């Protein structure tokens, strides 16, 4: 059983997911820039704005971790799982994440960030 409160654990997990999301978006941005799209600018702007938003949020997460003496460290990775060590106010916990779960969560976050930028309803 974890001693880390859910709110703090969610923030610690953001320290895992947000850097991965930035990597994916930066790769996608380079693909869009080198693609034969006729209208690249809207795609580039969407990705660039999303990257800026995520960078700001990641900075807030890192600041929260530092202020509250929390750390997230990747300790082991294989084909199926990635293990992280969470250091929480003197406690050490190891959490194993299924790699497809991480990928799905990053994909889910990408959809959330994109929909925040561009609501589905046009006015």
N, C-alpha and C positions, 0 to 999 in steps of 0.2 A: 504494500500500500504506500502510496506516495505521500510525503509530508509537505509537498509543494501545493499551495492553494491553486485552484483552477485558473484564476485570473493571472497569477504570476506564471503558471505553466504555459498559458496561451501566449503570453508575451515572449517567453523563452522559445516557444516553438516558432514564433515569428522570426526570431533570430536565425532559425534554420531555413525557413521557407523564403523569406524576402531576398536574401542573397542569391538563392537559386533562381528565383523569378527574374532578378536583374540579369543574370547570365543568359537566360532564355530570351529575354526581350532584346538584349544587345546583339545576340546572334540573329534574331529575327530582323532587327533593324538593318544589319549589314546585308542580309538576304534581300530585303525590300530595296535597299539602295542599289544593289547590283542586278535587280530584276528588270525585265522588259515591260513593266507596267507603264501604261500611258500616263496615268495620274498617280505618281508616287507620293506627292506631297501630303495628301490626307493620311495615308498610312504612316508615313514618317512622323508626322505631327502627333498622331494618336500614340504611337509607340514612345516617342520622345517625351511627351507630356506624362505618360504613365510611368516612365522611368524616373522622371523628376519627382513625381508623387511618392513612389516607392522609396526613393533615396531619402526623402524627408522623413517618411515614416520609419525607415530603418535607423536613421540618426536618432529619432526619438526612442526607439527600442533600445539602442545601444546606451543612450544616456540613462534610461530607466534601469537597465542592467547594472550600470556602473554605480549609480546612486544607491541601489539596493543590494550591492555586493553579490550579484548573481552572475554566473558564467555558464556558457554552453560550449562544450568541446566535443568534436567528433573524435571518437576513440578507435573505431573499427568499421571497415566497410568490406562487403563482399558482394556477390552477384545478386543476392536476395535481400539482405538487410544492411542497415547502417545503424551503428550504435553511437549514442551521444551520452556524455556525462554531463549532468546538470549539477552545478554547485549552487546550493541555495542556503545562504545564511549559516554556513558551517556544516550543512548536510551534503552528502554526495549520493546522487542517484544515477543509475544507468538505465537508459531507455533505448529499446530496440525498435527501429522503425522499418517496416516493410517498404522496400524501394518503390514498388508500384503505388503504394499509398502516398508516399512523398510526391511522386510525379502527379498523381491525381489531385492532391491538395494544391500544388503549384498551378496546375491547370485551372482549378476552381478559383483560386485567387486572381489569376489573370482575367478570367471572365468577370469577376467582381470589379476589379479596377477598370476594365474597359467599359462596363456598364455604368459606373459612376461618372465617367467622363462624358458619355453619350447616352442620355436617357432614351428609352425605346419609343417614347412618344414625341412626335414633332408638334410644335405649337404654331 
